[in-house]
Amino acid sequence: MNDQTSEAPAADPMAEMHASLRPYSGKLDVHTNLPSHGLPRDQVLAEIEEMAAAERDRWQSGHSSGAVYQGDSEHIDFLNRVYALQSQNNPLHLDIWPSGSKFEAEIVAMTAAMLNSAKAGCEIVGTVSSGGTESIMLAMKAYRDRGIERDGFDRPRVVAPASAHVAFDKAAQYFQIDLVRVPVGDDWRADVQAMAAQINDQTVALVGSAPGFPHGMIDPIEELAALAHERGIGMHVDGCLGGFVLPWAEKLGYEVPPFDFRLPGVTSMSCDTHKFGYAAKGTSVVLYRDPELLHHQFFTATEWPGGIYCSPTFAGSRPGGLSAACWAALVSIGEEGYMRATKAILESAAAIKAGIGEIDELEVIGDPLFCVAFRATGDDLDIYRVMDAMSERGWSLNGLHHPQAVHICVTLRQTQPGVADRFTADLRESIAEVKDEPAKEGGMAPLYGMAATLPEREMVSSFLKFYMDMWFKP
């Protein structure tokens, strides 16, 4: 008899990740070649309905951080009907679909008005994009090109707080911008003096967030804008997350510092209509104080054999149905609807913050309005294991680095009765489980822990590339 204790093999994180990406393996057919004969439409619809049903509760129940910002079935049906009516619309061909120009021009105007274009002292201009990342990248490209073409800069520089969205890094990589990340202050907001120290003779813009994605904190936009104005450089405010919340929060009496075009130094903004604007996924707005800066975003070609060509954003052909659905969302909800939604969200976020505040092992980072980050108060609690335990209870939360933390971005999904209370109760249970039981094999905790502490950052990057490889393999 062999008296050696046999141990279960360690969980394979790669296998777990592949399984999470391919939960339908063995249940639905895998297509690596076109079917020799097209499948019956009823069969195709049945498979899509099966996947939609399997995934619906993940976002509809209110247990996902962000991701789905409205989610009411009547609203979704309304947007789907609008999209169906305009599904062939392509704003690249305005001669065929001039409605595309109406939808997008009015989306830009309504968003600009919400962000105080009337107090700007000039006309605020902009375009519709595919999302916040594109809006940010378009603005950074515009600043870069103006810096090169007008000012003769060799390597345009952008100065941003460490908490600014990773889309700024993406823009820097794609467009060869010198992005300088500056640590945030003790209040988790941009450090104005530290950013000022990084301005040089190649600097084209400063960046501030309203609020930042990681910790939900609003940067000192007024001070940053004044600094930018004084130095004669651009100031981009990333309002992708809060652009459709903060104006209404201010009207509701919440303390919201100025962050928009009321401030003379704010020269551009990004604002996502497909987040708290409650449009279908795939639309955002980028706005500029100066039409000349917007022109550096545009692409034109005058000598192509295919004819003269112009494109306002990165894409050529674009889904005009999404712009139509965005326009429909804005005009059907209106100011009253956004005020009502914002009130419910902020009240639910306050309840969640209060619940976290009553748990000795946790603390809220800063004083956010609706994107609530929290971390462990001591080294004896692994916050990523808590996140795993919450996942087992149906929650999908965001893991953060620097510091190690977790956040929940509160949307209308969390305003449903009982969701905020369940969040706190599940959090207490998760903490008790983590404290009482040994670490389980698998889950995201080992991966997040590795990514947070591994000194060789290229290894983390390689891991992410491997994940994306799996993303596109059947």
GIVENCOR-V319360 format. One line per field, one symbol per residue. psi: psi as a letter, one per 40 degrees, with the letter a starting at -180 (. if undefined). burial: I if it has 9 or more other ideal C-beta (glycine too) atoms within 8 Angstrom, else O. Layout:
BEGIN
psi=???
burial=???
END
This chain:
BEGIN
psi=hhehhhiiiiihdddddddddfeehediihheihidhiihddddddddddddddedddddeeehhbchdcehdddddddddddddfdehhedgeddgeddddddddddddddddffddedeihhiaihaeidddddddddddddddddddefidghihhiideiieddddddddefighhhhiiaeeeihhdddddeehaeehdiiiiigiiddeeihigddddddddddefiihhhgfddededddddddeeihhiheaedhdeheiiihhdebeefiiheiihhiidhdddddedihiheehdeiiiihdadichigddddddddddddddidddddddddddddddddddddddehdeiihhagidehhiiiieieehhddddddddddeeihihhiigihiiihhhaddeeiheddddddddddddddddddiihiiaaeddddddddehdgdddddddddddddddeh.
burial=OOOOOOOOOOOOIOOIIIIOOOOOOOOOOOOOOOOOOOOOOOOIOOIOOIIOOOOOOIIIIIOIIIOIIIIOOOIIOIIOOIIOOIOOIIIOOIOOIOIIIIIIOIIIIIIIIIIIIOOIOOOIIIIIIIIIIIIIIIIIIIIIIIIIOOOOIOOIIIIIIIIIIOIIOIIIOOIOIIIIOIOIIOOIIIIIOIIOOIIOOIIIIIIIIIIIIIIIIIIIIIOIIIIIIOOOIIIIIIIIIIIIIIIIIIOIOOOIOOIIIOIOIIIIIIIIIIIIIIIIOOIIIIIIIOOOIIOIIIOOOOOOOOOOOOIOIOOOOIOIIIIIIIIIIIOOIOOOIIIOIIIIIIIIIOIIIOIIOOIOIIIIIIOIIIIIIIIIOOOOIIIIIIIIIIIOIOIOIIIIOOOIIIIIIIIIIIIOOOIIIOIIOIIIIIIOIIIOOOOOOOIIIIIIIIIIOIOOOOOIOOIOOIIOOIOOOO
END
